[in-house]
């Protein structure tokens, strides 16, 4: 009897960097493309897939703002993280040479990441909704003077020729992804664990400073702290944090207890093994 094929959702067209992340991090899962981040999350919540792959930040571009708003309300759990090198390829129709290309299309986030190469070759950039989608459109259009910036996986899927590889300005250009599940990661323990949570501080003087004090005094390393508005109100601020350690660790438990005293809301989004090797390379 054959076992059920497990699936993982991602936002974008086949060949997107999120698709690449699925291939690299969970190669035993079938990757399912979704039009939006909300669709990828809903596919998981409804049971259509077993996991979801969501980008949270890029080393060149910064954080993916939509995800910070989406995660706390999703009722899903972070169970792993994956770091994927964003290797940008210039691709065109088969038989087209680099000197024939005058215009390239890509997602607006990707275009600035290869500006040195584009300037050197006199290429003008045109923003697209999705880089992999632009590759699909190029394959169907027959445009000889156009190229696309996307992953090598996209070139393979849509039958395009790669004219240049690794053209990104920064050699360490990396996107961090979070792997989501309907159930928390309660069994997997490793030497290096991460805990991600969101919180809102009480309306008292120096509340954030006091809330963070417990992490310092208990030697808990906070590797990320970001704020963002809630419901479009300037005075309603939520904080997103990543710390090293597990809530069951004595020092982490003490720090979280102190955090709770100075906050009105704390929600743990996930406890998961850190990709220690990737984090060392990023650091």
Phi and psi in degrees as GROMACS dihedral restraints (atoms count N, CA, C in turn):
[ dihedral_restraints ]
;  ai    aj    ak    al  type     phi  dphi    fc
    3     4     5     6     1   -76.8    20    10
    4     5     6     7     1   143.2    20    10
    6     7     8     9     1   -80.6    20    10
    7     8     9    10     1   155.0    20    10
    9    10    11    12     1   -66.0    20    10
   10    11    12    13     1   137.3    20    10
   12    13    14    15     1   -76.6    20    10
   13    14    15    16     1   121.5    20    10
   15    16    17    18     1   -80.3    20    10
   16    17    18    19     1   149.0    20    10
   18    19    20    21     1  -129.4    20    10
   19    20    21    22     1   154.7    20    10
   21    22    23    24     1  -136.5    20    10
   22    23    24    25     1   131.8    20    10
   24    25    26    27     1   -91.4    20    10
   25    26    27    28     1   153.3    20    10
   27    28    29    30     1  -149.3    20    10
   28    29    30    31     1   158.0    20    10
   30    31    32    33     1   -90.2    20    10
   31    32    33    34     1   131.6    20    10
   33    34    35    36     1   124.4    20    10
   34    35    36    37     1   178.2    20    10
   36    37    38    39     1   -85.1    20    10
   37    38    39    40     1   160.1    20    10
   39    40    41    42     1   -53.2    20    10
   40    41    42    43     1   132.7    20    10
   42    43    44    45     1    99.8    20    10
   43    44    45    46     1    -6.5    20    10
   45    46    47    48     1   -65.8    20    10
   46    47    48    49     1   162.6    20    10
   48    49    50    51     1   -64.7    20    10
   49    50    51    52     1   -28.9    20    10
   51    52    53    54     1   -66.2    20    10
   52    53    54    55     1   -34.0    20    10
   54    55    56    57     1   -65.0    20    10
   55    56    57    58     1   -43.4    20    10
   57    58    59    60     1   -59.1    20    10
   58    59    60    61     1   -41.8    20    10
   60    61    62    63     1   -60.5    20    10
   61    62    63    64     1   -40.4    20    10
   63    64    65    66     1   -61.2    20    10
   64    65    66    67     1   -44.5    20    10
   66    67    68    69     1   -61.4    20    10
   67    68    69    70     1   -41.5    20    10
   69    70    71    72     1   -78.8    20    10
   70    71    72    73     1   -40.6    20    10
   72    73    74    75     1   -86.6    20    10
   73    74    75    76     1   -38.0    20    10
   75    76    77    78     1  -135.2    20    10
   76    77    78    79     1    68.2    20    10
   78    79    80    81     1   -65.0    20    10
   79    80    81    82     1   -15.3    20    10
   81    82    83    84     1   -85.7    20    10
   82    83    84    85     1     0.4    20    10
   84    85    86    87     1  -105.1    20    10
   85    86    87    88     1   144.5    20    10
   87    88    89    90     1   -80.3    20    10
   88    89    90    91     1   125.2    20    10
   90    91    92    93     1   -82.4    20    10
   91    92    93    94     1   130.5    20    10
   93    94    95    96     1  -116.1    20    10
   94    95    96    97     1   114.2    20    10
   96    97    98    99     1   -73.5    20    10
   97    98    99   100     1   145.0    20    10
   99   100   101   102     1  -134.3    20    10
  100   101   102   103     1   149.9    20    10
  102   103   104   105     1   -69.0    20    10
  103   104   105   106     1   -37.0    20    10
  105   106   107   108     1  -134.5    20    10
  106   107   108   109     1   167.2    20    10
  108   109   110   111     1   -62.2    20    10
  109   110   111   112     1   -39.6    20    10
  111   112   113   114     1   -60.5    20    10
  112   113   114   115     1   -39.3    20    10
  114   115   116   117     1   -65.9    20    10
  115   116   117   118     1   -39.3    20    10
  117   118   119   120     1   -64.2    20    10
  118   119   120   121     1   -40.0    20    10
  120   121   122   123     1   -68.3    20    10
  121   122   123   124     1   -43.2    20    10
  123   124   125   126     1   -65.9    20    10
  124   125   126   127     1   -34.5    20    10
  126   127   128   129     1   -60.7    20    10
  127   128   129   130     1   -36.3    20    10
  129   130   131   132     1   -74.2    20    10
  130   131   132   133     1   -46.2    20    10
  132   133   134   135     1   -61.2    20    10
  133   134   135   136     1   -35.6    20    10
  135   136   137   138     1   -83.4    20    10
  136   137   138   139     1    -6.5    20    10
  138   139   140   141     1    89.2    20    10
  139   140   141   142     1     6.6    20    10
  141   142   143   144     1   -68.8    20    10
  142   143   144   145     1   -30.1    20    10
  144   145   146   147     1  -130.9    20    10
  145   146   147   148     1   170.1    20    10
  147   148   149   150     1   -99.5    20    10
  148   149   150   151     1   -24.4    20    10
  150   151   152   153     1  -144.2    20    10
  151   152   153   154     1   166.9    20    10
  153   154   155   156     1  -135.3    20    10
  154   155   156   157     1   141.8    20    10
  156   157   158   159     1  -109.1    20    10
  157   158   159   160     1   115.2    20    10
  159   160   161   162     1  -124.2    20    10
  160   161   162   163     1   127.2    20    10
  162   163   164   165     1   -75.2    20    10
  163   164   165   166     1   137.6    20    10
  165   166   167   168     1  -115.7    20    10
  166   167   168   169     1   -28.1    20    10
  168   169   170   171     1  -164.9    20    10
  169   170   171   172     1   153.9    20    10
  171   172   173   174     1  -123.7    20    10
  172   173   174   175     1   139.3    20    10
  174   175   176   177     1   -65.7    20    10
  175   176   177   178     1   -22.2    20    10
  177   178   179   180     1   -98.8    20    10
  178   179   180   181     1   -46.7    20    10
  180   181   182   183     1   -85.9    20    10
  181   182   183   184     1   -29.3    20    10
  183   184   185   186     1   105.8    20    10
  184   185   186   187     1  -157.5    20    10
  186   187   188   189     1   -78.3    20    10
  187   188   189   190     1   153.3    20    10
  189   190   191   192     1   -91.3    20    10
  190   191   192   193     1    99.6    20    10
  192   193   194   195     1   -59.8    20    10
  193   194   195   196     1   -38.5    20    10
  195   196   197   198     1   -57.1    20    10
  196   197   198   199     1   -34.7    20    10
  198   199   200   201     1   -68.9    20    10
  199   200   201   202     1   -38.2    20    10
  201   202   203   204     1   -61.7    20    10
  202   203   204   205     1   -33.1    20    10
  204   205   206   207     1   -80.5    20    10
  205   206   207   208     1   -31.7    20    10
  207   208   209   210     1   -79.0    20    10
  208   209   210   211     1   -40.5    20    10
  210   211   212   213     1   -59.8    20    10
  211   212   213   214     1   -48.8    20    10
  213   214   215   216     1   -61.2    20    10
  214   215   216   217     1   -27.9    20    10
  216   217   218   219     1   -97.0    20    10
  217   218   219   220     1     0.8    20    10
  219   220   221   222     1   -81.3    20    10
  220   221   222   223     1   -20.5    20    10
  222   223   224   225     1    61.8    20    10
  223   224   225   226     1    22.8    20    10
  225   226   227   228     1  -105.0    20    10
  226   227   228   229     1   172.7    20    10
  228   229   230   231     1  -129.0    20    10
  229   230   231   232     1   137.5    20    10
  231   232   233   234     1   -75.7    20    10
  232   233   234   235     1   125.2    20    10
  234   235   236   237     1  -117.9    20    10
  235   236   237   238     1    -7.5    20    10
  237   238   239   240     1  -169.2    20    10
  238   239   240   241     1   166.2    20    10
  240   241   242   243     1  -129.4    20    10
  241   242   243   244     1   154.3    20    10
  243   244   245   246     1  -142.5    20    10
  244   245   246   247     1   133.8    20    10
  246   247   248   249     1  -107.8    20    10
  247   248   249   250     1   124.3    20    10
  249   250   251   252     1  -121.7    20    10
  250   251   252   253     1   124.0    20    10
  252   253   254   255     1   -67.2    20    10
  253   254   255   256     1   127.3    20    10
  255   256   257   258     1   -89.2    20    10
  256   257   258   259     1    96.5    20    10
  258   259   260   261     1   -97.1    20    10
  259   260   261   262     1   110.7    20    10
  261   262   263   264     1   -89.3    20    10
  262   263   264   265     1   128.5    20    10
  264   265   266   267     1  -113.6    20    10
  265   266   267   268     1   144.0    20    10
  267   268   269   270     1   -96.1    20    10
  268   269   270   271     1   124.7    20    10
  270   271   272   273     1  -128.9    20    10
  271   272   273   274     1   155.5    20    10
  273   274   275   276     1  -148.9    20    10
  274   275   276   277     1   178.2    20    10
  276   277   278   279     1   -63.7    20    10
  277   278   279   280     1   151.7    20    10
  279   280   281   282     1   -54.7    20    10
  280   281   282   283     1   133.5    20    10
  282   283   284   285     1    90.8    20    10
  283   284   285   286     1   -11.7    20    10
  285   286   287   288     1   -82.4    20    10
  286   287   288   289     1   132.7    20    10
  288   289   290   291     1   -92.5    20    10
  289   290   291   292     1   159.9    20    10
  291   292   293   294     1   -57.3    20    10
  292   293   294   295     1   -40.5    20    10
  294   295   296   297     1   -72.2    20    10
  295   296   297   298     1    -6.6    20    10
  297   298   299   300     1   -88.5    20    10
  298   299   300   301     1   -17.0    20    10
  300   301   302   303     1   -85.5    20    10
  301   302   303   304     1   129.3    20    10
  303   304   305   306     1  -117.4    20    10
  304   305   306   307     1   -23.0    20    10
  306   307   308   309     1  -135.5    20    10
  307   308   309   310     1   138.3    20    10
  309   310   311   312     1  -126.4    20    10
  310   311   312   313     1   144.6    20    10
  312   313   314   315     1  -114.6    20    10
  313   314   315   316     1   145.4    20    10
  315   316   317   318     1  -169.8    20    10
  316   317   318   319     1   166.7    20    10
  318   319   320   321     1   -58.3    20    10
  319   320   321   322     1   146.7    20    10
  321   322   323   324     1   -60.5    20    10
  322   323   324   325     1   -23.6    20    10
  324   325   326   327     1   -75.4    20    10
  325   326   327   328     1   -31.7    20    10
  327   328   329   330     1   -80.2    20    10
  328   329   330   331     1   -34.5    20    10
  330   331   332   333     1   -55.5    20    10
  331   332   333   334     1   -48.5    20    10
  333   334   335   336     1   -66.7    20    10
  334   335   336   337     1   -18.0    20    10
  336   337   338   339     1   -78.1    20    10
  337   338   339   340     1    -9.3    20    10
  339   340   341   342     1  -127.8    20    10
  340   341   342   343     1    29.5    20    10
  342   343   344   345     1   -66.4    20    10
  343   344   345   346     1   -31.8    20    10
  345   346   347   348     1   -64.7    20    10
  346   347   348   349     1   -47.5    20    10
  348   349   350   351     1   -61.6    20    10
  349   350   351   352     1   -44.0    20    10
  351   352   353   354     1   -64.8    20    10
  352   353   354   355     1   -40.1    20    10
  354   355   356   357     1   -66.1    20    10
  355   356   357   358     1   -40.6    20    10
  357   358   359   360     1   -62.6    20    10
  358   359   360   361     1   -34.8    20    10
  360   361   362   363     1  -103.5    20    10
  361   362   363   364     1     9.5    20    10
  363   364   365   366     1    64.5    20    10
  364   365   366   367     1    36.2    20    10
  366   367   368   369     1   -96.1    20    10
  367   368   369   370     1   134.7    20    10
  369   370   371   372     1   -96.0    20    10
  370   371   372   373     1   142.8    20    10
  372   373   374   375     1  -102.7    20    10
  373   374   375   376     1   142.2    20    10
  375   376   377   378     1  -126.4    20    10
  376   377   378   379     1   126.8    20    10
  378   379   380   381     1   -70.5    20    10
  379   380   381   382     1   138.3    20    10
  381   382   383   384     1  -125.9    20    10
  382   383   384   385     1   157.3    20    10
  384   385   386   387     1   -64.1    20    10
  385   386   387   388     1   -36.2    20    10
  387   388   389   390     1  -151.4    20    10
  388   389   390   391     1   132.1    20    10
  390   391   392   393     1   -66.1    20    10
  391   392   393   394     1   -44.2    20    10
  393   394   395   396     1   -65.1    20    10
  394   395   396   397     1   -36.7    20    10
  396   397   398   399     1   -63.9    20    10
  397   398   399   400     1   -36.1    20    10
  399   400   401   402     1   -64.3    20    10
  400   401   402   403     1   -36.3    20    10
  402   403   404   405     1   -64.4    20    10
  403   404   405   406     1   -42.0    20    10
  405   406   407   408     1   -63.5    20    10
  406   407   408   409     1   -41.8    20    10
  408   409   410   411     1   -64.5    20    10
  409   410   411   412     1   -40.2    20    10
  411   412   413   414     1   -64.0    20    10
  412   413   414   415     1   -42.3    20    10
  414   415   416   417     1   -60.2    20    10
  415   416   417   418     1   -33.1    20    10
  417   418   419   420     1   -85.8    20    10
  418   419   420   421     1   -19.7    20    10
  420   421   422   423     1   -85.5    20    10
  421   422   423   424     1   -32.6    20    10
  423   424   425   426     1    76.4    20    10
  424   425   426   427     1    16.1    20    10
  426   427   428   429     1   -74.3    20    10
  427   428   429   430     1   113.9    20    10
  429   430   431   432     1   -76.6    20    10
  430   431   432   433     1   -23.3    20    10
  432   433   434   435     1   -98.5    20    10
  433   434   435   436     1     5.6    20    10
  435   436   437   438     1  -110.4    20    10
  436   437   438   439     1   150.3    20    10
  438   439   440   441     1  -133.0    20    10
  439   440   441   442     1   175.2    20    10
  441   442   443   444     1  -137.8    20    10
  442   443   444   445     1   142.3    20    10
  444   445   446   447     1   -98.7    20    10
  445   446   447   448     1   120.2    20    10
  447   448   449   450     1  -164.2    20    10
  448   449   450   451     1  -172.1    20    10
  450   451   452   453     1   -80.7    20    10
  451   452   453   454     1   159.6    20    10
  453   454   455   456     1   -64.8    20    10
  454   455   456   457     1   -29.2    20    10
  456   457   458   459     1   -60.4    20    10
  457   458   459   460     1   -38.8    20    10
  459   460   461   462     1   -63.8    20    10
  460   461   462   463     1   -40.6    20    10
  462   463   464   465     1   -62.1    20    10
  463   464   465   466     1   -40.6    20    10
  465   466   467   468     1   -64.6    20    10
  466   467   468   469     1   -44.5    20    10
  468   469   470   471     1   -65.0    20    10
  469   470   471   472     1   -39.8    20    10
  471   472   473   474     1  -102.9    20    10
  472   473   474   475     1     8.2    20    10
  474   475   476   477     1    68.9    20    10
  475   476   477   478     1    35.9    20    10
  477   478   479   480     1  -100.8    20    10
  478   479   480   481     1   157.1    20    10
  480   481   482   483     1   -90.9    20    10
  481   482   483   484     1   135.1    20    10
  483   484   485   486     1   -85.9    20    10
  484   485   486   487     1   118.1    20    10
  486   487   488   489     1   -90.7    20    10
  487   488   489   490     1   -26.8    20    10
  489   490   491   492     1  -156.6    20    10
  490   491   492   493     1   141.1    20    10
  492   493   494   495     1  -116.5    20    10
  493   494   495   496     1   157.4    20    10
  495   496   497   498     1    52.2    20    10
  496   497   498   499     1    51.7    20    10
  498   499   500   501     1   -96.4    20    10
  499   500   501   502     1     7.2    20    10
  501   502   503   504     1   -66.3    20    10
  502   503   504   505     1   147.7    20    10
  504   505   506   507     1   -65.9    20    10
  505   506   507   508     1   -34.7    20    10
  507   508   509   510     1  -110.8    20    10
  508   509   510   511     1   121.8    20    10
  510   511   512   513     1   -66.1    20    10
  511   512   513   514     1   -20.9    20    10
  513   514   515   516     1  -100.1    20    10
  514   515   516   517     1    19.8    20    10
  516   517   518   519     1   -59.1    20    10
  517   518   519   520     1   112.4    20    10
  519   520   521   522     1  -137.3    20    10
  520   521   522   523     1   142.0    20    10
  522   523   524   525     1  -110.7    20    10
  523   524   525   526     1   134.0    20    10
  525   526   527   528     1   -95.7    20    10
  526   527   528   529     1   129.4    20    10
  528   529   530   531     1  -113.5    20    10
  529   530   531   532     1   150.1    20    10
  531   532   533   534     1  -110.9    20    10
  532   533   534   535     1   133.5    20    10
  534   535   536   537     1   -99.1    20    10
  535   536   537   538     1   121.8    20    10
  537   538   539   540     1  -106.1    20    10
  538   539   540   541     1   151.1    20    10
  540   541   542   543     1  -141.9    20    10
  541   542   543   544     1   162.3    20    10
  543   544   545   546     1   -74.4    20    10
  544   545   546   547     1   -22.9    20    10
  546   547   548   549     1  -114.8    20    10
  547   548   549   550     1   144.9    20    10
  549   550   551   552     1   -69.3    20    10
  550   551   552   553     1   160.2    20    10
  552   553   554   555     1   -87.8    20    10
  553   554   555   556     1    89.9    20    10
  555   556   557   558     1   -97.2    20    10
  556   557   558   559     1   -19.1    20    10
  558   559   560   561     1  -100.7    20    10
  559   560   561   562     1   -34.9    20    10
  561   562   563   564     1   -74.0    20    10
  562   563   564   565     1   116.5    20    10
  564   565   566   567     1  -124.9    20    10
  565   566   567   568     1   139.5    20    10
  567   568   569   570     1  -136.5    20    10
  568   569   570   571     1   176.1    20    10
  570   571   572   573     1   -66.7    20    10
  571   572   573   574     1   -25.4    20    10
  573   574   575   576     1  -125.0    20    10
  574   575   576   577     1   104.9    20    10
  576   577   578   579     1  -111.2    20    10
  577   578   579   580     1   153.5    20    10
  579   580   581   582     1  -119.9    20    10
  580   581   582   583     1   146.7    20    10
  582   583   584   585     1  -127.4    20    10
  583   584   585   586     1   127.5    20    10
  585   586   587   588     1  -115.2    20    10
  586   587   588   589     1   134.7    20    10
  588   589   590   591     1  -151.1    20    10
  589   590   591   592     1   163.3    20    10
  591   592   593   594     1  -120.9    20    10
  592   593   594   595     1   154.0    20    10
  594   595   596   597     1  -156.5    20    10
  595   596   597   598     1   160.0    20    10
  597   598   599   600     1  -127.1    20    10
  598   599   600   601     1   133.4    20    10
  600   601   602   603     1   -84.5    20    10
  601   602   603   604     1   155.9    20    10
  603   604   605   606     1   -69.7    20    10
  604   605   606   607     1   157.2    20    10
  606   607   608   609     1   -84.4    20    10
  607   608   609   610     1    69.5    20    10
  609   610   611   612     1  -133.8    20    10
  610   611   612   613     1   156.4    20    10
  612   613   614   615     1   -57.9    20    10
  613   614   615   616     1   136.4    20    10
  615   616   617   618     1    57.7    20    10
  616   617   618   619     1    32.6    20    10
  618   619   620   621     1   -61.8    20    10
  619   620   621   622     1   -44.1    20    10
  621   622   623   624     1   -64.7    20    10
  622   623   624   625     1   -43.5    20    10
  624   625   626   627     1   -58.5    20    10
  625   626   627   628     1   -44.4    20    10
  627   628   629   630     1   -69.1    20    10
  628   629   630   631     1   -38.3    20    10
  630   631   632   633     1   -65.0    20    10
  631   632   633   634     1   -32.9    20    10
  633   634   635   636     1   -81.2    20    10
  634   635   636   637     1   -16.9    20    10
  636   637   638   639     1   -58.7    20    10
  637   638   639   640     1   -35.8    20    10
  639   640   641   642     1   -64.9    20    10
  640   641   642   643     1   -30.2    20    10
  642   643   644   645     1   -72.2    20    10
  643   644   645   646     1   -37.2    20    10
  645   646   647   648     1   -69.0    20    10
  646   647   648   649     1   -48.0    20    10
  648   649   650   651     1   -69.7    20    10
  649   650   651   652     1   -21.8    20    10
  651   652   653   654     1  -103.4    20    10
  652   653   654   655     1    13.1    20    10
  654   655   656   657     1    56.5    20    10
  655   656   657   658     1    43.4    20    10
  657   658   659   660     1  -101.4    20    10
  658   659   660   661     1   122.8    20    10
  660   661   662   663     1   -81.5    20    10
  661   662   663   664     1   116.6    20    10
  663   664   665   666     1   -95.5    20    10
  664   665   666   667     1   113.7    20    10
  666   667   668   669     1   -93.8    20    10
  667   668   669   670     1   -13.8    20    10
  669   670   671   672     1  -152.5    20    10
  670   671   672   673     1   135.9    20    10
  672   673   674   675     1  -145.0    20    10
  673   674   675   676     1   117.1    20    10
  675   676   677   678     1  -133.7    20    10
  676   677   678   679     1   149.8    20    10
  678   679   680   681     1  -117.6    20    10
  679   680   681   682     1   152.8    20    10
  681   682   683   684     1  -155.6    20    10
  682   683   684   685     1   152.8    20    10
  684   685   686   687     1   -71.9    20    10
  685   686   687   688     1   151.7    20    10
  687   688   689   690     1  -115.8    20    10
  688   689   690   691     1   130.2    20    10
  690   691   692   693     1    58.8    20    10
  691   692   693   694     1    27.5    20    10
  693   694   695   696     1    68.1    20    10
  694   695   696   697     1    21.3    20    10
  696   697   698   699     1  -110.1    20    10
  697   698   699   700     1   126.4    20    10
  699   700   701   702     1   -61.9    20    10
  700   701   702   703     1   -33.1    20    10
  702   703   704   705     1   -85.5    20    10
  703   704   705   706     1    -8.6    20    10
  705   706   707   708     1  -100.5    20    10
  706   707   708   709     1    99.7    20    10
  708   709   710   711     1  -116.8    20    10
  709   710   711   712     1   131.5    20    10
  711   712   713   714     1  -113.5    20    10
  712   713   714   715     1   144.8    20    10
  714   715   716   717     1  -112.4    20    10
  715   716   717   718     1   141.3    20    10
  717   718   719   720     1  -115.1    20    10
  718   719   720   721     1   130.1    20    10
  720   721   722   723     1  -138.2    20    10
  721   722   723   724     1   145.1    20    10
  723   724   725   726     1  -118.3    20    10
  724   725   726   727     1   132.3    20    10
  726   727   728   729     1  -128.1    20    10
  727   728   729   730     1   156.6    20    10
  729   730   731   732     1   -87.4    20    10
  730   731   732   733     1   132.3    20    10
  732   733   734   735     1   122.2    20    10
  733   734   735   736     1   173.7    20    10
  735   736   737   738     1  -115.5    20    10
  736   737   738   739     1   142.9    20    10
  738   739   740   741     1   -56.7    20    10
  739   740   741   742     1   -22.0    20    10
  741   742   743   744     1   -79.0    20    10
  742   743   744   745     1   -15.0    20    10
  744   745   746   747     1   -65.9    20    10
  745   746   747   748     1   137.6    20    10
  747   748   749   750     1   -57.3    20    10
  748   749   750   751     1   -44.3    20    10
  750   751   752   753     1   -69.9    20    10
  751   752   753   754     1   -36.3    20    10
  753   754   755   756     1   -67.6    20    10
  754   755   756   757     1   -40.3    20    10
  756   757   758   759     1   -61.0    20    10
  757   758   759   760     1   -43.1    20    10
  759   760   761   762     1   -64.1    20    10
  760   761   762   763     1   -41.3    20    10
  762   763   764   765     1   -64.8    20    10
  763   764   765   766     1   -41.0    20    10
  765   766   767   768     1   -69.3    20    10
  766   767   768   769     1   -34.5    20    10
  768   769   770   771     1   -62.6    20    10
  769   770   771   772     1   -42.0    20    10
  771   772   773   774     1   -68.9    20    10
  772   773   774   775     1   -37.4    20    10
  774   775   776   777     1   -59.1    20    10
  775   776   777   778     1   -43.6    20    10
  777   778   779   780     1   -60.1    20    10
  778   779   780   781     1   -31.5    20    10
  780   781   782   783     1   -66.5    20    10
  781   782   783   784     1   -31.8    20    10
  783   784   785   786     1  -104.3    20    10
  784   785   786   787     1    11.5    20    10
  786   787   788   789     1  -126.9    20    10
  787   788   789   790     1   161.1    20    10
  789   790   791   792     1  -100.6    20    10
  790   791   792   793     1   -13.1    20    10
  792   793   794   795     1  -158.7    20    10
  793   794   795   796     1   127.5    20    10
  795   796   797   798     1  -134.4    20    10
  796   797   798   799     1   131.1    20    10
  798   799   800   801     1  -136.8    20    10
  799   800   801   802     1   120.3    20    10
  801   802   803   804     1   -80.5    20    10
  802   803   804   805     1   124.9    20    10
  804   805   806   807     1   -92.4    20    10
  805   806   807   808     1   -21.2    20    10
  807   808   809   810     1   177.1    20    10
  808   809   810   811     1   149.7    20    10
  810   811   812   813     1  -127.4    20    10
  811   812   813   814     1   121.6    20    10
  813   814   815   816     1  -155.6    20    10
  814   815   816   817     1   159.0    20    10
  816   817   818   819     1   -70.0    20    10
  817   818   819   820     1   136.4    20    10
  819   820   821   822     1   -76.9    20    10
  820   821   822   823     1   143.6    20    10
  822   823   824   825     1   -83.2    20    10
  823   824   825   826     1    81.7    20    10
  825   826   827   828     1   -60.6    20    10
  826   827   828   829     1   -40.6    20    10
  828   829   830   831     1   -63.7    20    10
  829   830   831   832     1   -45.0    20    10
  831   832   833   834     1   -65.9    20    10
  832   833   834   835     1   -38.8    20    10
  834   835   836   837     1   -66.0    20    10
  835   836   837   838     1   -37.7    20    10
  837   838   839   840     1   -63.5    20    10
  838   839   840   841     1   -40.3    20    10
  840   841   842   843     1   -67.0    20    10
  841   842   843   844     1   -37.1    20    10
  843   844   845   846     1   -69.0    20    10
  844   845   846   847     1   -34.3    20    10
